[in-house]
Amino acid sequence: MKRVAVMTSGGDAPGMNAAIRAVVRTGLANDVEVYGIRQAYTGLLNGDMSLMTSREVSGILQRGGTILQTARNEEFKTPQGQRKALRRLNEHEIEGVVVIGGDGSLRGAMAMQKLGIPVIGVPGSIDNDIWGTDMSIGVDTALNTILDALDRLRDTATSHNRGFIIEVMGRNCGYLALMGAILGGAEVVITPESAPSMEEVVAMLEDAYVRGKSHAIAVIAEGAPYKTTDLLKYLDDHNVSFEMRLTILGHIQRGGNPTAFDRLLATRLGTAALERLIAGDNGVMVALQGRKVVNVPLEEVTTQMRAIGDDYFHMAHTLSR
């Protein structure tokens, strides 16, 4: 294998640049040319790819975002779009592809593999919703961003005897909300997997007030069964003792310099992805399981949903009292 390509796809995640750097430099160490595909599957269909050098990935280890940029693309999901992608890869004599991204990106990688292109996936998603890996690139950085916000909001909440509803990312997986609640000392956590009713939220907040707490924090995932604004209105209508405020963290969770953990994880996975692609592995995602980097078939990754252990929900409930 003499020429491969790398792309970042879907939502950006801190650490993607570290993974790109690892792929490119591992390629150089093995006399393999690495082409960067810009704007993911959109760039692939447009043939927007170029040879990457060691200098191009110098100084990006600590940067958030992705120098290759990313985009979502509907055309690639069609048979015609996939055939067009295959032509583009053949035109550039690309022999294999490393795809860094979330579940949708990895489904695209599996589609490429079915077209006959050797492919290795790398999990990159702040939601930590990818099956088969303990952690995805970007999760640790996003969680630290959330904790920093929770700490700051707790300061002002305590000063005014207020309660805060804090919305974090997580459409289908409540990992960030749950871990943020546990590590940030929240009184309430609401996720797609486990959500108290609005009536129960009122009871939890009132219980905190009766027990003499000077503040209350409720962390809610964006994919919760009810809207954050509806919850705020419900709490106001039911005269919760705390003066409630709403903070939506939004895309700040995606940005920022990756943590040491994410830099190391991205470097390990990026290096392993290219080494295993060169060795002939195909149709797998490199994943962190325990302390080892293992191969997980893309067929499994794209058909199963990562579940959060019940013990974490139990812990959150126990410690919120």
N, C-alpha and C positions, 0 to 999 in steps of 0.2 A: 504494500500500500504506500503510494507516494504522494497522494494529494487528497486532503479531506477538507471539510468545511465545518464551521461552528456558527450557531445562531442562538440568540436569546429571544424568547417568545412569551406572550401573555403579559401579565402584570410584572413590572420590574421589582426586583428584590435586592436589598443590600448584600453584596458578596458576589453578584453576577460578574462584575469586572474581575474579581480575583479568580473566578472559574475560567473566564476567557483567557486570562494571563497564563494559567496553568496549562490549558489546552495548547496554546500557541507555543509555549516554551518546551513543553513535552514533545511536541511535534518537531521543533528544531533540534532537540537532543537526539531524535531518532531519524533525522534526515527526511522528515515528512513535511510537505508544504501544507500550511493551514490557511484556508480562505475564510474571511469573515463575511457572513451574509447579513446585510443591513436590513433592519425593520422586519426581521423574522420571515414569515411565509409570504408577506407582501414583497419583500426584497427578493426572495427566492423566485417568485413568479416573474419578477421584472429582470431577473439576472443581475441584481445589484450585489455583487460580491467581488472581493479583491484579496490579494495575497497580504497576509499580515506578517509584520516583522517584529523582532524582539524590541525594537525601539517603540513601536506603536503600543505595546502593552507595558512599557516602562512607566512607573508612576501611577498606575491605575489600581494597584492592590488595595489602597485605602479609600478609594472613591466609591460612593454609592451610585445607584443607577446602572446603566449599561452603555458602554461606548458604541456598541453595535445597534443601539436603540431597539425598540420592540413595537409591535403592532398586532392588532387582531385582524384576521382575514377570513372572509366567507368563501371566496372563490376556491381556496385550496381544499375546502370540504367536498367539492364536486369532483366527479371522475375526470372531467375535462381539465380542471385546475391541477389535479394531481399528475395527469399526463404532461401538462405544460411544465410543471416543476421538474419532472424527470428529464425532460428535454434540456432544461436549463442546467441541470447538474451534469448531464452528458456533454453539453457544449463546453463546460469548463473542466471536463475530465475529472470530476469529483468522484472519489471511490468510496467515500463514507461520510457520515454527518453526525456531529454531536449536537444534540438539542437540549438547551438549558431552559427549563420553564415548569409550569404547573400541569395540572391534569389535562387540560385542553391541548397544550403544547405537546404533551407526551402521546396523546391520541394521534396528533399529526405525525409524530415520529413513527408510530406504529403503521400509519398509512404509507409512509415512505418505505418502510421495511417490506411491506407487502408488494411494493412496486419493484423490489429487488435491490434497493439501496441499503447497504449495511448501516445501521444506526445504533447509537448509544444515547440514552436519555440521562439527564442530570436533574434532580429535583430542585427547583427554585420557586418558592412560593412562601410569602410571609404567613399564610393561613395555617401552615402545617397540616394540610388536608390530603397529602399524597400518601396513598397506601404503600406499605412495604419499606418505608424508611422511618427511623426514629425522629429525625429532624431534617427539614429542608433548608436550603440556603435562604437566609434573610429572616428566619423566624426569631432567632435570638436578638438580632438588632431591633426588630419591630417590638418585641416584648420589652426590651430595655427602654425604648422610646415611650411606650405606654406607661411603664413604671415611673419614669421621670415625670410624666404628666400627672399621674395619680398622686405622687408625692407633693407636687406643687399645688394641685387643687385641694388636697387635704389641708395644706397650710392655710389657705384662704377660707375653706369651709369651717375649720375650727375657730378662726377669728370671728366669724359671723354667725355661728350656730346654724350653718346651712347644710343642706344635702345636695349632692351632685349626682346626676345621671351622666355617665360617660360612655359614649358609643364608640366601639372599636370595630375594626374590620373582621370579617368572617361571615361569608354568605351562607355556607353550608356546614362549616366547622367552627365550633366555639372555643378552640384551643387558646387563642389570644385573650379572649374575655375571661375564660376560666383561670388561666395561669396569672393573668393580670390581677384578678380578684384575690386569688390566694396570696400572691407575693406582695400585693399592694394593700392587703388588709381590708378589703371591701366588705360591706355588710350584706350586699345582695349581688348575685350574678345571674344573668339571663342569657341563655345560649339556644341555638337551634335544637340541640340535643335534650336540654333540660331547662324548662322555663316555668317558674312559678306564675300563677295567675296574677293579674293586676291587684286583685283583692289581697292576695298573699303578700305582694310587695308592700302594700300599705301596712299590713300587720307587722312585717319585718322592720320597717322603718319606725313604726310606732314603738315597737319593742326596744329598739336601740335608744329611742328618746327616753322612754320610761326608765331604762337602766342607767340613765345619766350621761349618755354619750353627747359630746359637744358637736358632733358632725355625723354625717352618714354618706357612704359612697355606694352607688349601684353601678355595676359595670354590665353593659348590654352589648351583645354582638349584633352587627347590622342585619344578620339573617334571623334574628329572633322572631317568634310567631306574631308579635305585634310591633307597631312602629314606635320608635323612641318618643316622637312628638305626642302620640296618643297616650303613652304612659305618663308623660309629664302632665298632660291635661287631666288625666284620671286622678293623679295625685293631688293636683290643685283643687279639683272638684270635691275631693274627699278630705280636704283640710288637714293634710299631713302636718304634723307639728313642726317639722323642719321646713325652712324656706328653701324650695327646690330650685336648682339651676341645671341647665343642660349644656354639655360640652361634647361636640362631635369631633373626634381627633382627625378623621379623614386621611388624606394622602400624606400627611406628615409621617405616618407610620411606614411609608415606603422609602422615604429618603434617609439621608445621613450616612456617615462613615460606618462601614460594617464593624461589628465587634471582633475581638480576637477570635472568639469561637467561630463566627461566620467566615472570617478570613481563612482559618485553618480548615473548616469543613469544605468550603468552596475549592480550596487548593487541593485537598485530598481527592475530592470527587472529580474535579477537572483533570487532574493527573491520571487517575484511575480510568476515566472515560476514554482518554486517547490511547493509553497503553493497552487497554482491553480491545479497543477497536482495531488497533494494529495487530493484536494477537489473534484476531478472527472472531471475537465475540460479536454478537449481533442480536438486535431485538430485545435488549435488556436495558434496565435503568440501574446505574450504580447507586447504591443506597448505604446509609449508615445504620447498622444493626449492632447494638452494643458498642464495642470499640472497633469493629471490623467494617471494611467496605466490601459489600457483597453485590452480586448480580441478582436482580429481580426481573422476571419476564415482563415485558410491557403489556402483554395480554392480561396478566394479573393486575398490574398497576392501574390499568385503565378500566377495569370492570369491577373494582372493589373500592369501598369507601373506608378511609382510615377512621377508626373509632377511638374515642378518648376513654380511658379506663374509669370505671365507676368509682374507684377509690379516690380519684381526684375530686369528683363531685361530692363525695362523702366528706372529704377533707375540707372543702370550701364551706360546706354547711356547718361542720363542727367548729371551725375556727372563726366563723362570722359572729358567734354569740358573744 
